[in-house]
């Protein structure tokens, strides 16, 4: 097992050159030589829990070998995509990642999502609607390195809508005559009156997300089913994301499954309302922009989306003690930083500015159990329906959240790179 962990850490921390980005490279020899670890399972494989703890040979796929090459992805720390071949012959795609983000937070977020799924499946109304939150495996090895399951069959919403160069995609195909994303961003960044600038951008950048379903699902029944699945998935993930204060929900951090149309949230490093500490604070509870709504059809946020939001909140309220227990885990972890340092906040919203050494040394100022207790209290308040100084019913809370998420006064103040008009 130690050999496996060391190999993943070396791979995650492997230094690469800028020109190697988005290219394949040979796996280092010492990692490539790792073979046939029969007692070590594939770390991102789904293994059913056996109450007897008698995991017999063949009951789970064990590690066989790594594929010969890896793909270097774009990013500050150049994450690597690799393939782990299991004893079952299946190739498990994985992402080895290192850097400033603590993958333990991602792992606990996925655990939280998994517990919510258990409650959604045990509740009659949510089970009938097949509501769930898409999860993936996260295995942290150190506070700064780990491996994640690659979510096959998905594409980032931003890539579908804008293309890999942010100058094409669905908006390039269907938004003939509209402004480009970069034009919108420049207009928002330079406009002194944010509200007027946002209105102007929206007039010149029409939503096109409904075309995803027309392109991918050609049969009417299939189109209807997948659009329904999308609306339910967005509703469940939005409500759960709000409860844990999940931020940094720009269009590249939300994937959409090209087969089921469910959304998958990735990069969970900004949680517990840490988005309020960014240089440009995030004032919306979740991403519910015009393109997100456009995919739901003519009813928009009414009907299916609203009802599924209410069901999700209701289920979480009924099981709040169990959910709070997972959040409390962080309170007793002295290594976890409850607040973003100024350096990390700037890295999240990259702008043309100089990061001075004084920022690099200021992380310790923001640590402490007070932040942890405050974060836990806010999660509890949300589960109690406490909004703007008042206790609200499930319906009242959902109405307030939807209004806040689509409020142009809030959206126009978002960081331009977040793409509030998208």
Secondary structure by P-SEA (a helix, b strand, c coil): caaaaaaaaaaaacccccccccccccccccccccccccccccccccccccccccccccccccccccccbbbbbbcccbbbbbbbbccccbbbbbbbbbccccaaaaaaaaaaaaaaaaaaaacaaaaaabbbbbbbbbbbccccccccccccccccccccccccccccccccccccccccaaaaaaaaaaccaaaaaaaaaaaacccccccccccccccaaaaaaaaaaaaaaaaaaaaaaaaacccccccccccccccccbbbbccccccccccccccccccccccccaaaaaaacccccccaaaaaaaaaaaaaaaaaaaaaaaaacccccccccccccaaaaaaaccccccccccccccccccccaaaaaaaaaaaaaaaacccccccccaaaaaaaaaaaaacaaaaaaccccccccc
